Amino acid sequence: MSEHPPPSSTQIAGQQSAPQTTVPHTPGLAGYATSQSQTNSLAVVSFVASIASFFAHIVPIVGGITVAIVAIVTGFIARGQIRRTAEQGMWMANLGIIIGFLHIALGFILLLVVLFLIFVAGVVLFASGAGGSAPSPVPSP
């Protein structure tokens, strides 16, 4: 027969001074802060779309500029939601907006360069064609 000590009459169930589990308590890892709120999903969409916009030029009709516009719009919507709900992901929303605008700006610059090269090629072709094949008029005395 095993003998157990009688419970203390002053101890109430649930108010033990020592924990009844053998699992050690770890307050947290050094350098790691736990997040109490989740990341805004539109911020993630904005960030991923801004990166994907550079690769979306191979998709017919949609293209990279359309995906960059999606990144910008969802980034602004995510920033508003993050301000209201205190969710995480403000940096993703901001980067989505910045990268989206940079992509559109690079596309506009590339368009201007292509138009300039077409203009220069047209000037060179028409200038050489006009002077080389037609005989020059001879002034009469």
Long-range contacts (C-beta under 8 A, 24 or more apart in sequence): 35-88, 37-85, 37-86, 37-87, 37-88, 38-87, 38-88, 39-87, 39-88, 39-89, 39-92, 40-78, 40-81, 40-82, 40-85, 40-87, 40-88, 40-89, 40-92, 40-93, 42-74, 42-75, 42-77, 42-78, 42-81, 42-93, 43-74, 43-75, 43-78, 43-79, 43-82, 43-87, 43-89, 43-90, 43-92, 43-93, 43-96, 44-89, 44-92, 45-70, 45-71, 45-74, 45-78, 45-96, 46-71, 46-72, 46-74, 46-75, 46-78, 46-92, 46-93, 46-95, 46-96, 46-97, 46-100, 47-71, 47-75, 47-92, 47-93, 47-95, 47-96, 47-99, 49-74, 49-96, 49-100, 50-75, 50-95, 50-96, 50-97, 50-98, 50-99, 50-100, 50-103, 51-99, 53-99, 53-100, 53-103, 54-103, 64-103, 64-107, 65-103, 65-104, 65-107, 68-99, 68-100, 68-101, 68-103, 68-104, 68-107, 69-100, 69-104, 71-96, 71-97, 71-99, 71-100, 71-103, 72-96, 72-97, 72-100, 72-101, 72-104, 75-100
